[in-house]
Amino acid sequence: MGMEFRVSEHTMTQKPMVEVWKDGEFIASIYGHDDGLRVVSKYLDGVEHEVDVPPSIVIKLSIRK
């Protein structure tokens, strides 16, 4: 099944957010924050900065079943 992204609404701010699902299981939410983007997940396992043009990051999630 893989990874799926769904547009949703933040329950506290009512602003748009993105839900991240993997194989039918909710694993993270992504939404705007004062300083940029916030990613919230109990599976967060690190962030890797890639010095490309343009720069990017990889957010690592460890999902164990």
Biopython code that builds the backbone (N, CA, C, O; Angstrom):
import numpy as np
from Bio.PDB.StructureBuilder import StructureBuilder

atoms = [
    (1, "MET", "N", (0.821, -1.190, 0.000)),
    (1, "MET", "CA", (0.000, 0.000, 0.000)),
    (1, "MET", "C", (0.869, 1.260, 0.000)),
    (1, "MET", "O", (0.592, 2.165, -0.786)),
    (2, "GLY", "N", (1.886, 1.364, 0.824)),
    (2, "GLY", "CA", (2.797, 2.492, 0.812)),
    (2, "GLY", "C", (2.318, 3.688, 1.604)),
    (2, "GLY", "O", (1.435, 3.587, 2.457)),
    (3, "MET", "N", (2.927, 4.831, 1.298)),
    (3, "MET", "CA", (2.646, 6.067, 2.020)),
    (3, "MET", "C", (1.560, 6.862, 1.310)),
    (3, "MET", "O", (1.507, 6.911, 0.081)),
    (4, "GLU", "N", (0.693, 7.483, 2.108)),
    (4, "GLU", "CA", (-0.422, 8.262, 1.579)),
    (4, "GLU", "C", (-0.502, 9.587, 2.339)),
    (4, "GLU", "O", (-0.248, 9.630, 3.543)),
    (5, "PHE", "N", (-0.851, 10.661, 1.643)),
    (5, "PHE", "CA", (-0.987, 11.980, 2.247)),
    (5, "PHE", "C", (-2.429, 12.433, 2.103)),
    (5, "PHE", "O", (-3.018, 12.333, 1.027)),
    (6, "ARG", "N", (-2.997, 12.935, 3.203)),
    (6, "ARG", "CA", (-4.382, 13.421, 3.183)),
    (6, "ARG", "C", (-4.430, 14.828, 3.763)),
    (6, "ARG", "O", (-3.822, 15.099, 4.798)),
    (7, "VAL", "N", (-5.148, 15.712, 3.100)),
    (7, "VAL", "CA", (-5.346, 17.061, 3.631)),
    (7, "VAL", "C", (-6.442, 16.985, 4.686)),
    (7, "VAL", "O", (-7.487, 16.369, 4.478)),
    (8, "SER", "N", (-6.181, 17.623, 5.817)),
    (8, "SER", "CA", (-7.112, 17.603, 6.938)),
    (8, "SER", "C", (-7.148, 18.993, 7.561)),
    (8, "SER", "O", (-6.608, 19.948, 7.002)),
    (9, "GLU", "N", (-7.787, 19.099, 8.720)),
    (9, "GLU", "CA", (-7.865, 20.359, 9.446)),
    (9, "GLU", "C", (-7.346, 20.140, 10.863)),
    (9, "GLU", "O", (-7.751, 19.196, 11.541)),
    (10, "HIS", "N", (-6.455, 21.013, 11.301)),
    (10, "HIS", "CA", (-5.908, 20.936, 12.656)),
    (10, "HIS", "C", (-7.041, 21.136, 13.650)),
    (10, "HIS", "O", (-7.823, 22.077, 13.509)),
    (11, "THR", "N", (-7.146, 20.272, 14.648)),
    (11, "THR", "CA", (-8.276, 20.329, 15.574)),
    (11, "THR", "C", (-8.281, 21.574, 16.454)),
    (11, "THR", "O", (-9.350, 22.024, 16.867)),
    (12, "MET", "N", (-7.113, 22.141, 16.752)),
    (12, "MET", "CA", (-7.058, 23.307, 17.628)),
    (12, "MET", "C", (-7.120, 24.629, 16.860)),
    (12, "MET", "O", (-7.750, 25.580, 17.322)),
    (13, "THR", "N", (-6.476, 24.697, 15.699)),
    (13, "THR", "CA", (-6.400, 25.965, 14.963)),
    (13, "THR", "C", (-7.378, 26.036, 13.793)),
    (13, "THR", "O", (-7.624, 27.116, 13.255)),
    (14, "GLN", "N", (-7.932, 24.903, 13.399)),
    (14, "GLN", "CA", (-8.810, 24.786, 12.233)),
    (14, "GLN", "C", (-8.108, 25.182, 10.930)),
    (14, "GLN", "O", (-8.770, 25.456, 9.929)),
    (15, "LYS", "N", (-6.784, 25.212, 10.938)),
    (15, "LYS", "CA", (-6.015, 25.506, 9.728)),
    (15, "LYS", "C", (-5.676, 24.201, 9.002)),
    (15, "LYS", "O", (-5.668, 23.135, 9.617)),
    (16, "PRO", "N", (-5.397, 24.281, 7.697)),
    (16, "PRO", "CA", (-5.074, 23.068, 6.941)),
    (16, "PRO", "C", (-3.804, 22.389, 7.463)),
    (16, "PRO", "O", (-2.865, 23.045, 7.913)),
    (17, "MET", "N", (-3.805, 21.082, 7.390)),
    (17, "MET", "CA", (-2.639, 20.280, 7.740)),
    (17, "MET", "C", (-2.631, 19.055, 6.839)),
    (17, "MET", "O", (-3.601, 18.783, 6.132)),
    (18, "VAL", "N", (-1.528, 18.321, 6.874)),
    (18, "VAL", "CA", (-1.408, 17.094, 6.093)),
    (18, "VAL", "C", (-1.234, 15.931, 7.057)),
    (18, "VAL", "O", (-0.383, 15.968, 7.945)),
    (19, "GLU", "N", (-2.048, 14.900, 6.873)),
    (19, "GLU", "CA", (-1.881, 13.652, 7.625)),
    (19, "GLU", "C", (-1.046, 12.706, 6.774)),
    (19, "GLU", "O", (-1.228, 12.631, 5.558)),
    (20, "VAL", "N", (-0.132, 11.985, 7.411)),
    (20, "VAL", "CA", (0.699, 11.005, 6.713)),
    (20, "VAL", "C", (0.274, 9.622, 7.195)),
    (20, "VAL", "O", (0.256, 9.355, 8.396)),
    (21, "TRP", "N", (-0.063, 8.757, 6.268)),
    (21, "TRP", "CA", (-0.510, 7.391, 6.561)),
    (21, "TRP", "C", (0.423, 6.416, 5.858)),
    (21, "TRP", "O", (0.888, 6.679, 4.748)),
    (22, "LYS", "N", (0.693, 5.294, 6.505)),
    (22, "LYS", "CA", (1.490, 4.235, 5.877)),
    (22, "LYS", "C", (0.795, 2.907, 6.123)),
    (22, "LYS", "O", (0.553, 2.518, 7.266)),
    (23, "ASP", "N", (0.483, 2.230, 5.054)),
    (23, "ASP", "CA", (-0.212, 0.940, 5.114)),
    (23, "ASP", "C", (-1.460, 1.012, 5.987)),
    (23, "ASP", "O", (-1.732, 0.105, 6.774)),
    (24, "GLY", "N", (-2.221, 2.106, 5.840)),
    (24, "GLY", "CA", (-3.478, 2.260, 6.560)),
    (24, "GLY", "C", (-3.355, 2.747, 7.995)),
    (24, "GLY", "O", (-4.364, 2.849, 8.693)),
    (25, "GLU", "N", (-2.146, 3.050, 8.454)),
    (25, "GLU", "CA", (-1.922, 3.507, 9.830)),
    (25, "GLU", "C", (-1.469, 4.970, 9.821)),
    (25, "GLU", "O", (-0.561, 5.338, 9.075)),
    (26, "PHE", "N", (-2.109, 5.804, 10.655)),
    (26, "PHE", "CA", (-1.727, 7.203, 10.784)),
    (26, "PHE", "C", (-0.362, 7.265, 11.457)),
    (26, "PHE", "O", (-0.171, 6.692, 12.530)),
    (27, "ILE", "N", (0.608, 7.973, 10.817)),
    (27, "ILE", "CA", (1.954, 8.000, 11.394)),
    (27, "ILE", "C", (2.479, 9.394, 11.689)),
    (27, "ILE", "O", (3.414, 9.530, 12.478)),
    (28, "ALA", "N", (1.907, 10.452, 11.078)),
    (28, "ALA", "CA", (2.440, 11.796, 11.330)),
    (28, "ALA", "C", (1.468, 12.862, 10.849)),
    (28, "ALA", "O", (0.575, 12.604, 10.043)),
    (29, "SER", "N", (1.669, 14.060, 11.366)),
    (29, "SER", "CA", (0.950, 15.225, 10.853)),
    (29, "SER", "C", (1.965, 16.324, 10.558)),
    (29, "SER", "O", (2.983, 16.452, 11.238)),
    (30, "ILE", "N", (1.663, 17.113, 9.529)),
    (30, "ILE", "CA", (2.535, 18.205, 9.101)),
    (30, "ILE", "C", (1.668, 19.451, 8.992)),
    (30, "ILE", "O", (0.620, 19.440, 8.345)),
    (31, "TYR", "N", (2.119, 20.527, 9.634)),
    (31, "TYR", "CA", (1.351, 21.767, 9.543)),
    (31, "TYR", "C", (2.258, 22.969, 9.718)),
    (31, "TYR", "O", (3.380, 22.866, 10.215)),
    (32, "GLY", "N", (1.732, 24.125, 9.288)),
    (32, "GLY", "CA", (2.497, 25.358, 9.393)),
    (32, "GLY", "C", (2.682, 25.774, 10.844)),
    (32, "GLY", "O", (1.818, 25.542, 11.690)),
    (33, "HIS", "N", (3.818, 26.390, 11.115)),
    (33, "HIS", "CA", (4.166, 26.869, 12.446)),
    (33, "HIS", "C", (4.782, 28.247, 12.285)),
    (33, "HIS", "O", (5.193, 28.611, 11.183)),
    (34, "ASP", "N", (4.854, 29.015, 13.351)),
    (34, "ASP", "CA", (5.405, 30.372, 13.274)),
    (34, "ASP", "C", (6.778, 30.420, 12.618)),
    (34, "ASP", "O", (7.083, 31.361, 11.885)),
    (35, "ASP", "N", (7.609, 29.412, 12.878)),
    (35, "ASP", "CA", (8.979, 29.393, 12.361)),
    (35, "ASP", "C", (9.136, 28.589, 11.081)),
    (35, "ASP", "O", (10.237, 28.533, 10.533)),
    (36, "GLY", "N", (8.084, 27.972, 10.590)),
    (36, "GLY", "CA", (8.203, 27.161, 9.380)),
    (36, "GLY", "C", (7.179, 26.046, 9.363)),
    (36, "GLY", "O", (5.976, 26.305, 9.396)),
    (37, "LEU", "N", (7.647, 24.798, 9.311)),
    (37, "LEU", "CA", (6.790, 23.615, 9.307)),
    (37, "LEU", "C", (7.030, 22.794, 10.560)),
    (37, "LEU", "O", (8.158, 22.703, 11.046)),
    (38, "ARG", "N", (5.973, 22.201, 11.078)),
    (38, "ARG", "CA", (6.106, 21.304, 12.233)),
    (38, "ARG", "C", (5.642, 19.917, 11.809)),
    (38, "ARG", "O", (4.590, 19.765, 11.188)),
    (39, "VAL", "N", (6.441, 18.901, 12.153)),
    (39, "VAL", "CA", (6.098, 17.499, 11.919)),
    (39, "VAL", "C", (5.942, 16.857, 13.284)),
    (39, "VAL", "O", (6.850, 16.921, 14.113)),
    (40, "VAL", "N", (4.793, 16.238, 13.521)),
    (40, "VAL", "CA", (4.506, 15.601, 14.803)),
    (40, "VAL", "C", (4.281, 14.112, 14.558)),
    (40, "VAL", "O", (3.438, 13.729, 13.746)),
    (41, "SER", "N", (5.045, 13.270, 15.270)),
    (41, "SER", "CA", (4.901, 11.829, 15.107)),
    (41, "SER", "C", (5.549, 11.094, 16.273)),
    (41, "SER", "O", (6.632, 11.466, 16.726)),
    (42, "LYS", "N", (4.884, 10.052, 16.754)),
    (42, "LYS", "CA", (5.502, 9.211, 17.785)),
    (42, "LYS", "C", (6.575, 8.313, 17.178)),
    (42, "LYS", "O", (7.318, 7.656, 17.907)),
    (43, "TYR", "N", (6.660, 8.280, 15.848)),
    (43, "TYR", "CA", (7.642, 7.450, 15.151)),
    (43, "TYR", "C", (8.885, 8.223, 14.710)),
    (43, "TYR", "O", (9.763, 7.651, 14.063)),
    (44, "LEU", "N", (8.976, 9.511, 15.048)),
    (44, "LEU", "CA", (10.109, 10.333, 14.637)),
    (44, "LEU", "C", (11.415, 9.730, 15.133)),
    (44, "LEU", "O", (11.571, 9.436, 16.318)),
    (45, "ASP", "N", (12.365, 9.547, 14.190)),
    (45, "ASP", "CA", (13.612, 8.866, 14.525)),
    (45, "ASP", "C", (14.840, 9.610, 14.013)),
    (45, "ASP", "O", (15.911, 9.019, 13.874)),
    (46, "GLY", "N", (14.693, 10.897, 13.733)),
    (46, "GLY", "CA", (15.849, 11.674, 13.325)),
    (46, "GLY", "C", (15.589, 12.485, 12.069)),
    (46, "GLY", "O", (14.627, 12.257, 11.336)),
    (47, "VAL", "N", (16.478, 13.438, 11.847)),
    (47, "VAL", "CA", (16.398, 14.306, 10.680)),
    (47, "VAL", "C", (17.777, 14.355, 10.037)),
    (47, "VAL", "O", (18.786, 14.538, 10.718)),
    (48, "GLU", "N", (17.805, 14.191, 8.739)),
    (48, "GLU", "CA", (19.055, 14.218, 7.987)),
    (48, "GLU", "C", (19.024, 15.419, 7.041)),
    (48, "GLU", "O", (18.095, 15.570, 6.249)),
    (49, "HIS", "N", (20.037, 16.260, 7.131)),
    (49, "HIS", "CA", (20.127, 17.436, 6.269)),
    (49, "HIS", "C", (20.943, 17.088, 5.036)),
    (49, "HIS", "O", (22.065, 16.594, 5.147)),
    (50, "GLU", "N", (20.384, 17.346, 3.867)),
    (50, "GLU", "CA", (21.087, 17.087, 2.620)),
    (50, "GLU", "C", (21.491, 18.412, 1.994)),
    (50, "GLU", "O", (20.651, 19.282, 1.765)),
    (51, "VAL", "N", (22.769, 18.560, 1.721)),
    (51, "VAL", "CA", (23.293, 19.807, 1.162)),
    (51, "VAL", "C", (23.256, 19.711, -0.361)),
    (51, "VAL", "O", (24.281, 19.532, -1.019)),
    (52, "ASP", "N", (22.067, 19.833, -0.891)),
    (52, "ASP", "CA", (21.849, 19.832, -2.335)),
    (52, "ASP", "C", (21.501, 21.247, -2.762)),
    (52, "ASP", "O", (21.516, 22.175, -1.953)),
    (53, "VAL", "N", (21.196, 21.398, -4.008)),
    (53, "VAL", "CA", (20.677, 22.671, -4.493)),
    (53, "VAL", "C", (19.310, 22.388, -5.099)),
    (53, "VAL", "O", (19.250, 21.786, -6.171)),
    (54, "PRO", "N", (18.236, 22.780, -4.485)),
    (54, "PRO", "CA", (18.156, 23.475, -3.200)),
    (54, "PRO", "C", (18.354, 22.500, -2.034)),
    (54, "PRO", "O", (18.184, 21.293, -2.206)),
    (55, "PRO", "N", (18.715, 23.015, -0.840)),
    (55, "PRO", "CA", (18.888, 22.164, 0.329)),
    (55, "PRO", "C", (17.581, 21.434, 0.682)),
    (55, "PRO", "O", (16.488, 21.924, 0.397)),
    (56, "SER", "N", (17.714, 20.270, 1.299)),
    (56, "SER", "CA", (16.534, 19.507, 1.707)),
    (56, "SER", "C", (16.817, 18.762, 3.009)),
    (56, "SER", "O", (17.959, 18.683, 3.461)),
    (57, "ILE", "N", (15.761, 18.222, 3.596)),
    (57, "ILE", "CA", (15.911, 17.370, 4.779)),
    (57, "ILE", "C", (15.139, 16.077, 4.549)),
    (57, "ILE", "O", (14.173, 16.048, 3.786)),
    (58, "VAL", "N", (15.567, 15.020, 5.208)),
    (58, "VAL", "CA", (14.852, 13.749, 5.232)),
    (58, "VAL", "C", (14.430, 13.527, 6.678)),
    (58, "VAL", "O", (15.267, 13.510, 7.580)),
    (59, "ILE", "N", (13.141, 13.359, 6.892)),
    (59, "ILE", "CA", (12.610, 13.094, 8.225)),
    (59, "ILE", "C", (12.432, 11.584, 8.334)),
    (59, "ILE", "O", (11.635, 10.987, 7.610)),
    (60, "LYS", "N", (13.185, 10.975, 9.250)),
    (60, "LYS", "CA", (13.159, 9.522, 9.375)),
    (60, "LYS", "C", (12.096, 9.095, 10.384)),
    (60, "LYS", "O", (12.010, 9.630, 11.490)),
    (61, "LEU", "N", (11.285, 8.109, 9.967)),
    (61, "LEU", "CA", (10.242, 7.557, 10.821)),
    (61, "LEU", "C", (10.489, 6.073, 10.972)),
    (61, "LEU", "O", (10.658, 5.367, 9.978)),
    (62, "SER", "N", (10.513, 5.585, 12.216)),
    (62, "SER", "CA", (10.700, 4.156, 12.471)),
    (62, "SER", "C", (9.359, 3.559, 12.866)),
    (62, "SER", "O", (8.829, 3.830, 13.944)),
    (63, "ILE", "N", (8.832, 2.751, 11.981)),
    (63, "ILE", "CA", (7.541, 2.118, 12.206)),
    (63, "ILE", "C", (7.757, 0.629, 12.339)),
    (63, "ILE", "O", (8.092, -0.051, 11.369)),
    (64, "ARG", "N", (7.569, 0.134, 13.522)),
    (64, "ARG", "CA", (7.785, -1.304, 13.776)),
    (64, "ARG", "C", (6.444, -1.968, 14.042)),
    (64, "ARG", "O", (5.631, -1.474, 14.823)),
    (65, "LYS", "N", (6.234, -3.078, 13.388)),
    (65, "LYS", "CA", (4.982, -3.801, 13.592)),
    (65, "LYS", "C", (5.252, -5.144, 14.192)),
    (65, "LYS", "O", (4.319, -5.908, 14.441)),
]
sb = StructureBuilder()
sb.init_structure("model")
sb.init_model(0)
sb.init_chain("A")
sb.init_seg("    ")
for serial, (resi, resn, name, xyz) in enumerate(atoms, 1):
    if name == "N":
        sb.init_residue(resn, " ", resi, " ")
    sb.init_atom(name, np.array(xyz, "f"), 0.0, 1.0, " ", f" {name:<3s}", serial, name[0])
structure = sb.get_structure()
